[in-house]
Amino acid sequence: MKLHFSITAAEELRERRGGPYVLYSVCLEGFLLGKARYSQLRRWDAQDTFKIQTQTAFLDVYLADGSNIRLDIQTSDTAERILEVTLCRMGLSRELIKYFSLFFFQDHDDGALSVVKKVAEFELPYVSLQSMKELCCKLGIRKWYMDPSLDTLLMDCRASLNLLYMQAIQEVKRNWLKPTERQMQELEFLQKNANKAKFLELIREMQFYGYIRLDPCICDYPEEGCSADIYVGNNEINCCIKLPTNQIKDVSFKINRLRSWQVAFLGATKDGGDDTLELRFEYNDSGTWQWIVLYTKQAFLLSSCLKKMISEQMMKAAKEGQEMEIKMPESMKNSKKSIIQQKQVLHSGFMSRKRFLVRPNEDDCVFEKIREEDL
């Protein structure tokens, strides 16, 4: 017997804490069956698509040093649940869990490390791994913030300090960072003496620490057909571009000059190769807006990184604004009140797949509102 399910309507609501969400009406044979969020629909769809019945299973969660923690799970457990259980078992304070996330990654024979994607909170890691068997992916924990200075918030917890230390060593070994010869000698000395805090303090000074390195890809800047090594973090997309003439060009695309971006699926290549993804972003280069395209299978990961950097920028700006308001004399508070309210409106609204276009001055920029569950 076949049943007809349909989504007939959607309404935008707000959490008690103020966050927006969309509620979908799900109908069975024309009658209202219930209402659900997107994450609930996705979870329902994943279990149904891969014919995964809820049952007990083992799941290995890998750490940056190559060790793993084996969990007894339900196949219907979400990434949010698995992350919480794993980190609590390691002794991490609950208030610090938000600084970490689960990722799918690949270890290559040549020693390279590829971070495939960030696992969404509602995603079912066990199910996703079953569907990615041909990619030989592993599930691992990494820190999830793009501002290296946030390390300082995690240094007082032994578990978070260990996680940061393991990841930093991994990134040095995989050549994600570019330390000088002298810096490398200092790191080796600190590692030999197991001085983790000093090790992390020193490594924060090095180029590309705290960045995520993508696999080599193709871009259309400054011309078509250029290959590029991409590092994303600390409010920039840094590209080491190899021109058709074999010249090397280092380019930094600053996040505050980026207005919007989009990910597109281009289908399989003509020779039957892997599916192709592209991420294109609108960038202000010397006063002119232009679209720059990166052809990379890690387009969704890059999109998540851009969203994270913008979120961190907005949180930092809001915090600085509150501090300025506290220190500001009462007379100035009144004169600035309307301006502050306008800025709050700009950063707090929710418009799915729409863009704001407000430029009070040359340096202002507008970002597309992309939610984690949209990626």
URDABEL-V589869 format. One line per field, one symbol per residue. ss: DSSP state (A for helix, B for strand, O for the rest). psi: psi as a letter, one per 30 degrees, with the letter a starting at -180 (. if undefined). burial: 1 if it has 9 or more other ideal C-beta (glycine too) atoms within 8 Angstrom, else 0. Layout:
ss=???
psi=???
burial=???
This chain:
ss=OOOOBBBBBBBBBBOOOOOBBBBBBBBBOOBBBBBBBAAAAAAAAAAAAOOOOOOBBBBBBBOOOOOBBBBBBBOOOOAAAAAAAAAAAOOOOAAAAAABBBBBBBBOOOOOBBBBBBOOOOOOAAAAAAAOAAAOOBBBBBBOOOOAAAAAAAOOOAAAAAAAAAAAAAAAAOOOOOOOAAAAAAAAAAAAOOOAAAAAAAAOOOOOOOOBBOOOBBBOOOOOOBBBBBBBBOOBBBBBBBOOOOOBBBBBBBAAABBBBBBBBBBBOOOOOOBBBBBBBBBBBOOBBBBBBBBOOOAAAAAAAAAAAAAAAAAAAAAAAAAAAAAOOAAAAAAAAAAAAAAAAAAAOOOOOOOOOOOOOOOOOOOOOOOAAAO
psi=kkkjkljflkkklkleffkllkkkjkkjhfkjeaklleeeeeeeeeeeeghjkjlklkkkkklfgfllkkkjlkfgkleeeeeeeeeeefgkkeffefgllklklkjlfgflkkjelkklefljeeeeeefgeffhllklkllilfjfffeffgffkeeeeeeeeeeeeeeeeghflilleeeeeeeeeeeeghieeeeeeeffflkgkflkkllkaklgkflkgklkkkkklhhljkkjkjlfgglkkkkjjkffgkelllkkkfalleggalkklkkkkkkjjhfkklkkkkjkfgeeeeeeeeeeeeeeeeeeeeeeeeeeeefkleeeeeffeeeeeeeeeeffljjkglkkikiflefklkkkjkleff.
burial=000000100001000000001111111100000001111111110110010100001011111100001010101111100111111101010001101111111100000011111111111111111101000011111110011101100110101111111111111101011010001101100110000100110111010111111100111110000111111110111111111000001000101011111010000000000001111111110000000111111111111111111101110111001000100100001001000100100110000100100000000011111000101
